[in-house]
Amino acid sequence: MKYQYLLFDLDGTLIDTTEGVYKSAQHALKQFNINVNLEDLKPIFGPPLKYSFLNLFSLSDEDASKAVEIYLERYQVHGVNESRVFDEVPKLLADLKDAGYRMGVATSKYEAHAISALEHYNIAHYFDYITGANINETISKKHEVIEESLKRFNITNNRKSALMIGDMKYDIEGAKIAGIDSFGIYTGTASLLEHEKAGATYIAHSFNELSQKLLDEFYLE
């Protein structure tokens, strides 16, 4: 087995949250007289939410914090109904668990909300640990979340045993900083050649390709 531990991103990797994220961000920004279309919001996927409001839309620190609150108020009510698990994910997770992999989630989404979403879609039980951003954002950037996830698995020195799987360049870049390999999967959120440019260790263009690598090629190594 080439890897023992698989860390999955959440939004855009396990769950298609595009509609809920976009609509909640639009709603939050509108309160500050910022009107954006879906194309403007594409970069919001991946980084911590407050970072996006600060750096993409030039809100002050106070307003960015308020925008996060407004976003979460809407997302918690409507987000689940505007999201869906990718069709291939439940079987993939079941097969990986049966194969003996230990799995975790490493997401910049707030941890409590990540747990709630995974439980709602009945896939939380596949993961040993669900690690996300904390409410005071001392853990929020992708590499910080990955580091915390590795700590929970008690992985310190033997980082070659862990693999980060995600749909955006932030997952790849975070894995690099944390010193682990990465697997970029194109699910519709990343731009053309995003994973290649970010330097992903492996790349898949479908869940079928991802499954073949993890359950056949890597499993036999």
N, C-alpha and C positions, 0 to 999 in steps of 0.2 A: 504494500500500500504506500504510494508516494507521499500522501498526506493523511494525517489522522484527524485533524481539526479543520472544519469548514466554517468560515464566518460569512454570513450573508448580509448584504445591504437589504433594506426593507422597501421603501418607496421606489417603484420602477423596476425592482428586481423580483420580489415575491408578490407584491401587490401593485396593481395599476391604480395609482392615486391621482392621476393627472387632473381629472375634472375637479375633484374636491380641493386640491391644492391651488389650482388656478383660480377657481371661483372664490375661495376664501381669501386669497391674496388680493384679488381685485376688490373685494369688499373692504378689506382693511385699508388699502391704499386710497380708496375713494373717500374715506373719512378725512384724508389729508389733501383732498382735491387733486389727487393724482389718478388720472384715468389711463389704463393700460389695456392693450389687447393680449391675446394669448401668446403671440410671438414675443412680445416684450418680456413675458414672464418665464420663458424657457430657462434662462440662467438661474432661476430661483431654486431649481432642483439640485440637490447635492449639498450646498453649504448650509451652515446653521441659519435658521430663519432670520434672526436679528441681524446677522452679518449681511444678508441679502437686502434687507430694508435699509441698512446703513449705507452700503456700498453701491448697490444698484440703483437706488431711488433717492439717495442723498438726504435721508431723514436724519434728524438729530438723534443723539443717543436716547433722550427721553421719548421722542416720538416713535423711534424704532421699537422701544420696549412696549409702548402703548399699542403699536400696530400688531406686535406679536400677540398681545392679549386679545385684540379684536379678531385677529385671524383664528386663534384657538377657540374663541367663543362660537364662531360660526362653524369651524371644522368639526368640533365635538358634536354638534347637532346634526350636521348634514354630511360630513366627510365620509362616514361609513357607507351611506347609501349612494355616494358618488364614486365609490371605489369597488374594485373586484380583485380577487386572487387570479393570477394568470392560470389558465386552464391546466397547464402541464405541471404546476407547482406541487399540488398535494401528492401526486404519484411519485414525482421526483424525490420529494423529501422522505416519503415512506421507503422508497427503494434505497436511498442513501443510508437511512437509519438501519434498515435490515442488513446492509452491507457492512455495518460496523463503524461508520463515521460518527464522530462526535460533532455536534453542530451548535452554532450560536448565531445570534443576530447582532450586528454592529451597525447602528444607524444614528444619524444626527437628529432624528426625530426625538422628541422628549420620551424618556424611557417608559413612563406610565402610559403614554398614548400608544407607544409601540406594543406594549404588552396587551393593552385593551384591543387593539386592532387584530393582533394575531390570535387572541382568544375568540374574538367575534367570528373570525373565519375558520376557527377550529384547526389551526396549524401550530399553535403555541407549544403543544406537547412534543413536537419534534426537536425542540431546542433545549440544550442544557442550560444556557444562559441567554437572556435577552438584554442587551446592553444598548443604552441610548444616552442622549444628552441629559444632564441634570438640570434642575430648574434654575439654579444660579449660574449656569453656563460655564462653570470651571472645567467641565467636560462637555465639549460641544463640537470642536473641529474633528474631522474624520479620523485623523491619526490618534487623537486623544481617546476617542471612543474605541478604536481598535486596541490601543494599549490597555484600556480598562478591561476589554473583553479577554485579551490574552492573560491578564492578571487573574481573572476569575477562573480561567482554565488552568491556572498555575503554570503557564508557559512563560519562561523567562529566557533561558539561553537557547533552547532547541527550537528556534523559530522556523526552521525548515519544515517542521511538521504541520504548519498552519497555512491556510490559503484563504485570501479574501476574495469574495465573489460579488461583483456589483455592476450596475448599468451605466455609471457615469465616471468621468475622469477623476472625480474627487475620491472615489473608492480606490482607484489605481494609485493616485498620488499619496493617499493616506497609508496604503499598504507599504509603499516604498519607504516612507518616513519611519514606519514601525518595523521595517526590516523583514517583511514577509512577502511571499509571492502573491500575485494577483491574477484574477480571471475576469476579464471584461466580457459582459454579455450584452449584445444589442437587442433591446426590447422595444425600441421606438423613442426613447428619451434622448439618447446620445446623438451628437452630430456626426457627420460622415468622418470616418477615420479617427474619431475621438480617442478610442482605446489604443490604437496604434501610436498616435502622437504622444499619449500619456505614458507609453512604455509598458503596457500590460504584459505580464509573463505569458498569458494565454488569452485567446479570444474565441468567442462563439457567436454565431449569428442566429442561433435558435436554442431553445431548451433541449432539443434533441441532440444537438452538437455538444452542449454542456453535459448532458447525461452520458453520452458515449465516452467522453473524456474521463469523467469521474468514476463511472461504473465499469468501464472496460480498460482503457489504456492506463489510467493512474492506479486503478485497483490491482492490476497485475504486476506493477513495479515493486 
